[in-house]
Amino acid sequence: MQYFWAALITLWLVVAVYFYVNYVIFHKYFGKAGCKKSKAEQSAGGDYERINITAADEIILTAKLFTPENGDGAKSVLLSHGYRTSGEADFEKELELYSSLGYNILVMEHRCHGKSAGDIVSMGITESYDVVYWCKWLELRFGTGCPIVVHGKGMGGFAIAVALASPELPQNVEKAVAENVYDSVFKVFSDTMQNKYGFWCKVIIPTVNMFYRLNTGFDMRDADIKRFAKKINVPVLFINTEKTSQAVTLTKTAVCDVELKKYLEE
């Protein structure tokens, strides 16, 4: 009998350690970023207005609003940064371009990044709802007659692609720019695990995906651009994206190999 209990306790400990290790891995890749401010963020010039909104899940989100010196611009742009970085770091050059073209510039800070609240990064799914909320805020602030451009990189680009497929997106979102957009959250994560843990990734991924599902309400395998791209009707300029990318081939209004300034002025 004592062998039975010893085996049961050992099994329980193995299972407990297994789930604990996977929980740690989940938080390592999807937990609060806690990034230090980059040099680009610290040295970003110009006056800005700090904006706070409350997301659908009661998370406080924050952004920086830059407006032209002579007043509000006739156009607005929402900048959506990548995974564990910042808007100023990702869009250092683009900030100058949009400013020179007279845009109102809203630099969002994704949940778990900057001064935005939150504990979990979904790598684009939950963030896409936040993109829609920020677009609605821009519509309220500058009016329905003020065209909106959304511009995202990496995770921010994936979030924008998902947001463009949402029926709740304001009608005055007229153009989008997506850089280095990955096709699938699951593929990005599984490739990372394969490179880091090799064979053990097959043991790690299902449990980490379970934690992802519990925290986001979305299966990582369903976070795929194929679910959203065909619903996009807004022109999207894809930059630095592989020719085989599903985001490019499935989006009805995909534009490639066009200079950003020319695309914006068309």
Helices and strands as residue ranges (DSSP letters): H 2-30, H 39-42, E 49-54, E 60-66, E 75-80, H 87-90, H 92-100, E 103-109, H 125-142, E 148-153, H 155-164, E 173-179, H 185-197, G 198-200, H 201-216, G 220-222, G 225-227, G 229-231, E 236-239, H 246-250, E 254-256, H 260-265
